[in-house]
Amino acid sequence: MNTFEPYYDPLDMTTCVTATSTLAEINAKASKDKLYYPLVLNPAESIDAQIRAIQYCPESYRYGSLSDNILGMTIRVNDNEFRIGSRVVKNATGYDLNRFIASKVPNFVSIKNVILRLRPQFDKIESRKIRGTKEALIRIIKELNRSSWSHVINALTLHITTESNVLYMSFSCEERSIELYDEMIIELAGDCEISSDELKHSLSLSDSSKIKATISESIKQAFELTEKFAGEALCFPGNGYLLHQADASDELKSYLNSLNTDLASMSGHVDSSMIVHQESEWEIEMREKLEQHWMDLV
């Protein structure tokens, strides 16, 4: 079997798919074996679109970034094709080029095939929604992140609009533990409203600004962006990542550019259509070296 051609191996819990495959298609096939690819923000989007657009999803709380779950890729640079990574989790003894490219796909790279790490699909996954004030939800997030229950949390997502502040969570545990877990949530929530609704949002991958920062800074910016510019924000407080979507304006553009500069000191960044991206020195050097490597091979 060619590792870099499309395949599906439920025993190995890996699959190689074309970059145009949608997350819905991937999980429809994997679900028959009680498996799934958990890092999904929009099931109708292709895996290529998601890799290029975002680094984290709600279930990154448990499973990490997208690049942690992409084991290998077939990429093209101009007319040259390269295979990076493999179908095993630990596949690099030196510099991990696959993870580097998966975390920030350069403009000059096109993706042909992707090897994904699948995960067990739990029989019992519960969802809870907590609606409350800014102060109350920040307090709850702090308690959950340091709680002994954090190991059962699949997703922890702060959804903020001009109308409401909501904390969504999903967790996996045995049936007999659900009541105990709910007791803990009720105690933490205090006067906040609790329901069993699943996460619903209207953000698009292409139109959202993506911000990587510390956990505390990402939560702070999620509230500030919606307070100043309205729109909608999704924050993943286990990973220090947020998406914000609002009507474009000169004020928002100025704010994001200033924020991008400020975040550089903490190794953060802003990825937005309102920030003009120019091919950086490292991208130019990488493209030239990959092209030279191909010429050396042939």
MOSULJO-V989002 format. One record per backbone hydrogen bond with DSSP energy under -1.0 kcal/mol. CO is the residue of the C=O (numbers start at 1). NH is the residue of the N-H. E is the energy in kcal/mol with one decimal. If there is no record, write none. Layout:
BEGIN
CO;NH;E
CO;NH;E
END
This chain:
BEGIN
2;5;-1.8
7;16;-2.1
9;13;-1.3
9;14;-1.6
13;118;-2.5
14;9;-2.4
15;116;-3.3
16;7;-1.3
17;114;-2.8
18;21;-1.8
19;48;-2.2
21;47;-2.5
22;26;-2.1
23;27;-2.3
24;28;-1.8
25;29;-1.5
26;30;-2.0
27;31;-2.2
30;33;-1.8
30;35;-1.7
31;34;-1.7
34;121;-3.0
36;119;-2.7
38;40;-1.9
42;45;-1.9
43;24;-2.4
45;23;-1.8
46;50;-2.0
47;51;-2.4
48;52;-2.1
49;53;-1.6
50;54;-2.4
55;66;-2.3
57;60;-2.1
58;61;-1.3
59;63;-2.5
60;64;-2.0
66;69;-1.6
69;117;-2.4
71;86;-1.9
72;115;-3.0
73;84;-2.7
74;112;-3.2
75;82;-3.1
76;110;-2.3
77;80;-2.2
80;77;-2.7
82;75;-2.7
84;73;-2.5
95;97;-1.4
96;100;-1.9
97;101;-2.6
98;102;-2.5
99;103;-1.7
106;109;-1.6
110;76;-3.0
112;19;-2.7
113;74;-2.3
114;17;-2.7
115;71;-2.1
115;72;-1.0
116;15;-1.7
119;36;-1.9
126;171;-2.1
128;169;-2.2
129;195;-2.1
130;167;-2.9
131;193;-2.0
133;137;-2.4
134;138;-2.1
135;139;-1.9
136;140;-2.1
137;141;-2.5
138;142;-2.2
139;143;-2.1
140;144;-2.8
141;145;-2.6
142;146;-1.2
144;147;-1.0
147;150;-1.4
149;152;-2.1
150;153;-1.1
152;172;-2.5
154;62;-1.1
155;170;-1.8
157;168;-3.3
158;235;-2.8
159;166;-2.4
160;233;-2.6
164;161;-2.5
165;132;-1.8
166;159;-3.3
167;130;-2.8
168;157;-2.7
169;128;-2.6
170;154;-2.7
170;155;-1.5
171;126;-2.6
174;177;-2.0
175;178;-1.1
177;181;-2.4
178;182;-2.7
179;183;-1.8
180;184;-1.5
181;185;-2.1
182;186;-2.7
183;187;-2.0
184;188;-2.3
185;189;-2.9
186;190;-1.4
189;192;-2.2
193;131;-2.7
195;129;-2.8
209;244;-2.2
210;271;-3.3
211;242;-2.1
212;269;-1.6
214;218;-2.5
215;219;-2.0
216;220;-2.2
217;221;-2.7
218;222;-1.9
219;223;-1.6
220;224;-2.4
221;225;-2.8
222;226;-1.2
223;227;-2.1
224;228;-2.5
225;229;-2.7
226;230;-1.2
232;245;-2.6
233;160;-2.6
234;243;-2.8
235;158;-3.0
236;239;-2.3
236;240;-1.1
240;213;-2.7
241;236;-3.3
242;211;-2.8
243;234;-2.6
244;209;-3.3
245;232;-2.2
249;253;-2.4
250;254;-2.4
251;255;-2.2
252;256;-2.6
253;257;-2.2
254;258;-2.1
255;259;-2.6
256;260;-2.6
257;261;-1.5
258;262;-2.1
259;263;-2.7
262;265;-1.1
263;266;-1.7
263;268;-3.0
264;267;-1.5
269;212;-2.4
271;210;-2.9
272;275;-1.6
280;284;-2.3
281;285;-2.6
282;286;-2.5
283;287;-2.6
284;288;-2.3
285;289;-2.3
286;290;-2.7
287;291;-2.3
288;292;-2.1
289;293;-2.6
290;294;-2.2
291;295;-1.9
292;296;-2.2
293;297;-1.6
294;298;-1.9
END
